Amino acid sequence: MQPSSASDLSTPVLDHRVPPSRPSASDGEPRVLAVVDGPGAADYTDTADYVAHTATLRGIVRQRLVTRALIEHLPPAPARLLDIGGGNGVQAMEFARRGYHVTVCEPDPRMLAAARRGLADAPASVRRRVELVEGDGRDAVHLVGTGWDATFCHGVIMFVPEPAPLLNVLVELTRPGGIVSVVGKNGPALALRAGLQGRWQDTTAMLGDPWAAAATEDVQETGRRQGAGGVGPDRPPALPLPPGDDPANVAGILTAAGTRSLAWYGIRTFTDHLGDIPPGPDVDSVVDAEWVAGAQDPYRGIARLIHHVHRRIG
């Protein structure tokens, strides 16, 4: 799809501020945005880190793969898209450039401030197609209404203790026949990053090594755990799999809420372990390779993130 050719009219971004209905961090406290699954494993821990992350190779790969997948399933522009937890608006602006009207519902005022700064540098044709709403996605039915052509929730469900309430709201927000797009962690494959980065204790913990859980007192006494890379009875137990990190659980909740799966994709099979390196001149080739891998087995099954694309049927 090509960006709209509409004239660049200087129209301000609509920005609704709604009193938060759920507790949020005070201005003096950074809002934690990532769950750490091993030392150094978080992509971002506050607003500034998230904004910086979107400009790294990993951030760009994620955004571009999500866009590439969605343009195969979305209705044509100018459809109405709702981005729940849209952060600094990177994905919203990309679809606005393609002629869509996008509303971002985001609870963090600092994220919205970052979105406003990004929009200030965008053409007026993009700015007038983006609306910013401050509020919790679980309250979005009351904040922005229902009947959306597509509803996005990308990189959010890993930060809520139970994903079902939010996923049910996504379906309620979407019109019958509309698209629901969800990106979450691929919990069963989270050990891959740690292993490729050489963090062996974290890798073993994530894999849930049964030997470590049943290790005997004799192992402690002989000190074999030091010689075996730290595997032993005093090593942290295997990390539990949060419900929002289980792709089968996420897909099941969406289906039970009245959708059917159209496709699912893996995101970052080859690049997830590279840290926060910037994109290089080969970024297009990197994205192409990740796209092909993320659309086929077995590669999509070991990707860091899973992108679910569903259609509401009721």
Secondary structure, DSSP 8 states (H G I E B T S, - for coil): -------------EEEE---SS----TTS-------SSTT--S-SSHHHHHHHTTSHHHHHHHHHHHHHHTTTS--SS-EEEEET-TTSHHHHHHHHTT-EEEEEES-HHHHHHHHHHHHTS-HHHHTTEEEEES-GGGHHHHH-S-EEEEEEES-GGGSS-SHHHHHHHHHHEEEEEEEEEEEE-GGGTHHHHHHTT-HHHHHHHHT-HHHHT--HHHHHHTHHHHTTT-STTS-------GGG-HHHHHHHHHHTTEEEEEEEEE-SSSGGG-S----TTHHHHHHHHHHHHTSTTTGGGSSEEEEEEEE--
